[in-house]
Amino acid sequence: LPESVRNNLPKHAQEIYKEAFNNAWEQYADPDDWRGDASREEVAHKVAWSAVKQVYEKRNGKWVRNPDS
């Protein structure tokens, strides 16, 4: 995991990030499946952050579980 993820996200959020990143990495193995000019790694990171933000939100500088998730 990137240092920014390890140092800022709670353990559960890190697990979400890792799983989403790995799934996106596999899903976007073919460059024809990508949109825009982003690299496979950039796409996987965007997907991973999106997955985290479905369950967690940043409040007062800390990532906390979204009560609606």
C-alpha positions, -999 to 999 in steps of 0.1 A, spaced: 0 0 0 12 36 -6 25 54 24 -3 79 23 -28 50 26 -9 32 54 -4 64 74 -39 78 71 -66 52 67 -79 29 94 -71 -8 90 -105 -17 75 -103 11 50 -68 -1 40 -82 -36 34 -110 -20 12 -83 0 -7 -61 -31 -13 -90 -53 -25 -104 -26 -48 -69 -18 -62 -61 -54 -69 -95 -60 -85 -91 -29 -107 -56 -39 -116 -69 -73 -129 -99 -58 -146 -79 -31 -165 -51 -54 -177 -61 -46 -213 -53 -10 -222 -83 -10 -246 -105 -11 -215 -91 22 -201 -107 56 -206 -86 86 -211 -48 88 -208 -45 74 -173 -21 45 -167 -33 12 -154 -19 21 -120 -36 55 -119 -69 39 -128 -65 13 -101 -57 39 -74 -88 60 -85 -110 29 -82 -95 21 -48 -101 56 -34 -136 55 -47 -143 23 -29 -129 37 4 -150 68 0 -182 47 -2 -176 35 33 -154 61 49 -153 99 49 -128 124 61 -138 144 92 -115 169 110 -85 154 91 -93 118 101 -109 90 81 -140 77 99 -166 52 89 -196 68 72 -227 62 94 -248 56 63 -226 27 51 
